Amino acid sequence: MSVPTHKQAFAFLRPLRGRASVFTVPSRSRNSSVAGFLLGCLAESRTSTVIFDTSSFYGANITTLTQSLPKDFLQQSTLITPPDDVPLEDSMTGALTIKTGAILIDDLNALHYLLSSGTRRSGTHRLFAFIRLLSYEARINDLYVFGTVYKAEGDSAADRATKRSLSAAADLQISTDAHSDHITFRCDEIKGWPNNRFSTPLYLDPST
């Protein structure tokens, strides 16, 4: 597995800086492709990264996702998995206190589920507030903030409404489309990408 070039990483990341971006994916294999490319771009741009791994996706695939990344990037990045014996809000707050250049959350579906298990405000409301806080942090501290939402094409109308709401608080909602040899990101609000899209070769085997 190779990593993006400096030019590719810069072209992809530049319009996303200082904003909260959420990527929609239909499956774990698509998420692997997106995650591999994101990490490659952040590594090439030498951006320290905090990963808030709510579903243990990164932890379970860490070798595949990081095997070609430079050691200095890995050493200056942090993987956080919310522990069972600590309130989830404390883990979320802890992710914001670490000095970093990027925050990557995987996945918002799992985070919504965990936030909905309590007896206070609805999980959607609490997640919305958290994403807006991340958006503020991104803008004030010039950070990259990335999140992932699973949204299968066959979702029911109710499911589609819920999953749209999971990303509604983000500044940018980015769809993904993968083929055998490349992946395309689309967002009408990103004018820095040609025709509001960014296509790149697949740097990670989508079958993982």
N, C-alpha and C positions, 0 to 999 in steps of 0.2 A: 504494500500500500504506500502510495506517495502522498505528499501534502500539497496544498495549493501554493502557487508561487506568491511572492510578495505583491506583485501587481494584481493578481486575482483577489488576494485577501483584502487588499486596500480598496479595490473597486466594490467588493461585496459589503464590507463593513462600514465604509465611510457614511452612507446615508442612514445607518442604524445607530450611530453613536448619539448618546444623550436621549434615547428613546427606549420605551419598553416595547419589544416586538414579540409576538406570539406566532409560532408556526403550527399549522394544522397538518396532521399526518393521519393516514388511515390504518397504520399497522406498525408493529415494532420493527419490521424490516425497513420501512420508510424512515422511521425514527433513527435507525442505525445510520442510514445514509446522511440524514440531516445532521445528526450529532457528530459523525466523523468529519464532515465538511466544516461545521462550526468550530470544532476543536482545532482542526488544521489551520483555519484562518486566524484564530486567536493565538495559536502557537507561532505562526509566521509573523504576526504583528507584535509578538512579545508582550501579550496582554495577560497579566495575572488573572486567574479566573476562580470564582467560587461556584461550585456545582451543588445545588440543593436537590438531592436525589430522593424524591418522595416515594418512588416505587422501586428503588434499588436497580433501576435499569442500567445506570452507569456502573454501579458496583458489579453487576452480573456480567457486564461486557467490557470491563475495564481493560483487559489485555488486548482485545481486538481494537478498541477505540484508541488506545494510546501507544500501540507498539511502534509506530513510526514517528511519534512526536519527540521533540528534543527534550533531554532530561531537565534542562534549566526551566522550561515551561512547566513541566510536571512538578518540579520542586517548589515553584512559586504559586502553585494552584492548590485548592482545598476542596475535598469531597465531603459533603455533609449528608448523613442519613439520619433523619429524625429518630432519636431513641424512644423506646416505648415508655420509659419512666420519666420523661420530661414533657411538660405541656408543649403542644405543637407550636403555639404562639411564641414560646421562648426560643425554640429552634429557628423559627422564621425571623425573629428579631436578631438572633445571633448571626444569621447569614448576612444581615445588613451592617453589622458592626465590624466585620473583617475588612481591612483596607484592601481593595482590589480594583481591577479595571473592568471586570465583567462579572455579571451574575447570571447563571444559567439554571433554570428550574425545570425539572422533569419529574413527574408530569402534572399538569394542572388538573386533570381528571382525578388523579389520586389525591391531590391536595384538597380538591373540592369534597371528595368523599370523607377525608379525615376531618375537615372543618365542619362537615354536616353531622358528625357523630355526637356533638355536644347538645346541650339544651338551651344555648343562648341564641344569637342571631343565626339566620340561615347561612349555610355554607356558601351559597352564591354571593350573599351580601358581604361576608367576611373576606372571601377571595377577591371580590371587586375592590374592597378597601385596600387589601394587600398589594394588588397590582397597581393601584393608583399611587400608593406609597413608593413602590418600585419606580414608577414613572417619574415621580418627583425626585427621587435619589439619582436617577439616570440624568435628568436635566440639570440638577444642581451640581453634581459631581462629575458630569461628562462621562458617564459609564455606558457600557453596553449591558442591556438587560434582555435576556432571551427566555422564552417559555415555550412549552409544547402542549398542544391539545390533540387528543385522539378524536377523530371524527370520521367514521366510516360512511361511505356513500349510501349504504342501505339503512341508515338510522331512521327511526320513526320521526314524525313531525315534532313530537314532544322532546325527543332526544336532541334533535337538531337545534331546537330553541334553547335548550339548556346549554349545549356545547358552544353555541354562539355567545351565550352570556358569559361563558368562562373566559373568553378572550375580548369581550366588549370593552373592558376597561383599558386595554392595551392601546398604545399610540398607533401601532402598526399590526395588522392582521395579515399574515403572509401564508398563502397557499403553496403547496408543494406538489410537484408532478415528476415522478421518476420513470425512466425507461432503462433499457438494458445497459446503456453506456453513459447516461447523463441524468442530471436532476435539474429541474427548473423551479425557481422561486418567483412568485407573482404577488404584487401588491400595487394597486392603483395609486396609492399615496406616495410611493417612492419614485420621485422624479429623477433621482440620481442613477437609476438603472435604465438602460435603453428599453423603450417601450414598456416601462414599469415591470420588467422581468430580468432575472439573472439566471443564465444557464451555465452549468459547469459539468465537466466529466465526473463520473462517480469515483470518489477516492476510497470508498469502502464497499466491500462486497455486500449487496443488499440482501443476500440470503442469510446473513448472520442474525 
